Amino acid sequence: MTPVEHARGDTSIRAVTRADLLDVLHIEKSVFPQPWPYSAFERYVDAPGFLVSVTDADDALDSPDETLDSSDGLQRRPAADAADHATTGNGDSGGGLAAALDSVTGDGETITGYVVATERSDDGGPVGHVKNIAVHPDCQHEGVGSALLARALSVLSNRDVRGVKLEVRRGNDPAIGLYRSFGFEHHRTIPEYYADGEDALLFVLDFADRDAF
């Protein structure tokens, strides 16, 4: 299985640090009208699948100013303790490039996106869960979302999870298409999962073919 997109060459992906959380929260708020709170990200800061995409601050100046595309700012499930904040990934950042540059780290990096993927054990073995993934609106259409998802799946696979699940809004066709391109399949529908009453589709990915990652 090959991801449908690759990130631009000056983008790299690394594990999140606690110092990144305010920048992650800034992107979250620029993408989602009902964002995760800081505490939700803080809970997962040590998770191996909490990753950020970064580029040099100077390179961000060359990024096109584009509006949010739901296939990059993928719809995600709410935090376990904040289920009423779930929303579609179609918010307006309102900040343009200046807002993106607010996410410049002390190392001269600009955080352009993130993914939160966790694992838990059950009777059949550990299972991965992609809980949240988003890309700054000014960094869309560059393959960042696909690169983040691919790296998160690689991290989970290397930790011997037997599969990965995620939830997506029934009407979020671009995100569904991206997930399917990674091999996710619809498992079941969860009625009225989101705060506005929209159903969620539960997608699962079987890691039987680990060489795919």
Secondary structure as the mmCIF struct_conf table of DSSP 4:
data_model
#
loop_
_struct_conf.conf_type_id
_struct_conf.id
_struct_conf.beg_label_comp_id
_struct_conf.beg_label_asym_id
_struct_conf.beg_label_seq_id
_struct_conf.end_label_comp_id
_struct_conf.end_label_asym_id
_struct_conf.end_label_seq_id
BEND BEND1 VAL A 4 VAL A 4
TURN_TY1_P TURN_TY1_P1 GLY A 9 ASP A 10
STRN STRN1 THR A 11 ALA A 15
HELX_RH_3T_P HELX_RH_3T_P1 ARG A 18 ASP A 20
HELX_RH_AL_P HELX_RH_AL_P1 LEU A 21 VAL A 31
BEND BEND2 PRO A 33 GLN A 34
HELX_LH_PP_P HELX_LH_PP_P1 PRO A 35 PRO A 37
HELX_RH_AL_P HELX_RH_AL_P2 TYR A 38 ARG A 43
TURN_TY1_P TURN_TY1_P2 TYR A 44 ASP A 46
TURN_TY1_P TURN_TY1_P3 PRO A 48 PRO A 48
STRN STRN2 GLY A 49 ASP A 56
HELX_RH_AL_P HELX_RH_AL_P3 ALA A 57 ALA A 60
TURN_TY1_P TURN_TY1_P4 LEU A 61 ASP A 62
BEND BEND3 SER A 63 SER A 63
TURN_TY1_P TURN_TY1_P5 SER A 70 ASP A 72
BEND BEND4 GLY A 73 GLY A 73
HELX_LH_PP_P HELX_LH_PP_P2 ARG A 77 ALA A 79
TURN_TY1_P TURN_TY1_P6 ALA A 80 ASP A 81
HELX_RH_3T_P HELX_RH_3T_P2 ALA A 83 HIS A 85
BEND BEND5 GLY A 89 GLY A 89
BEND BEND6 GLY A 94 GLY A 94
HELX_RH_AL_P HELX_RH_AL_P4 GLY A 96 LEU A 101
TURN_TY1_P TURN_TY1_P7 ASP A 102 SER A 103
STRN STRN3 VAL A 104 VAL A 104
TURN_TY1_P TURN_TY1_P8 GLY A 106 ASP A 107
BEND BEND7 GLY A 108 GLY A 108
STRN STRN4 GLU A 109 ASP A 122
TURN_TY1_P TURN_TY1_P9 ASP A 123 GLY A 124
STRN STRN5 GLY A 125 VAL A 135
HELX_RH_3T_P HELX_RH_3T_P3 PRO A 137 CYS A 139
BEND BEND8 HIS A 141 GLY A 143
HELX_RH_AL_P HELX_RH_AL_P5 VAL A 144 ASN A 158
TURN_TY1_P TURN_TY1_P10 ARG A 159 ASP A 160
BEND BEND9 ARG A 162 ARG A 162
STRN STRN6 GLY A 163 ARG A 169
TURN_TY1_P TURN_TY1_P11 ARG A 170 GLY A 171
HELX_RH_AL_P HELX_RH_AL_P6 ASP A 173 SER A 181
TURN_TY1_P TURN_TY1_P12 PHE A 182 GLY A 183
STRN STRN7 GLU A 185 ILE A 190
TURN_TY1_P TURN_TY1_P13 PRO A 191 GLU A 192
BEND BEND10 TYR A 194 TYR A 194
TURN_TY1_P TURN_TY1_P14 ALA A 195 ASP A 196
BEND BEND11 GLY A 197 GLY A 197
STRN STRN8 ALA A 200 ASP A 206
BEND BEND12 ALA A 208 ALA A 208
HELX_RH_3T_P HELX_RH_3T_P4 ARG A 210 ALA A 212
#
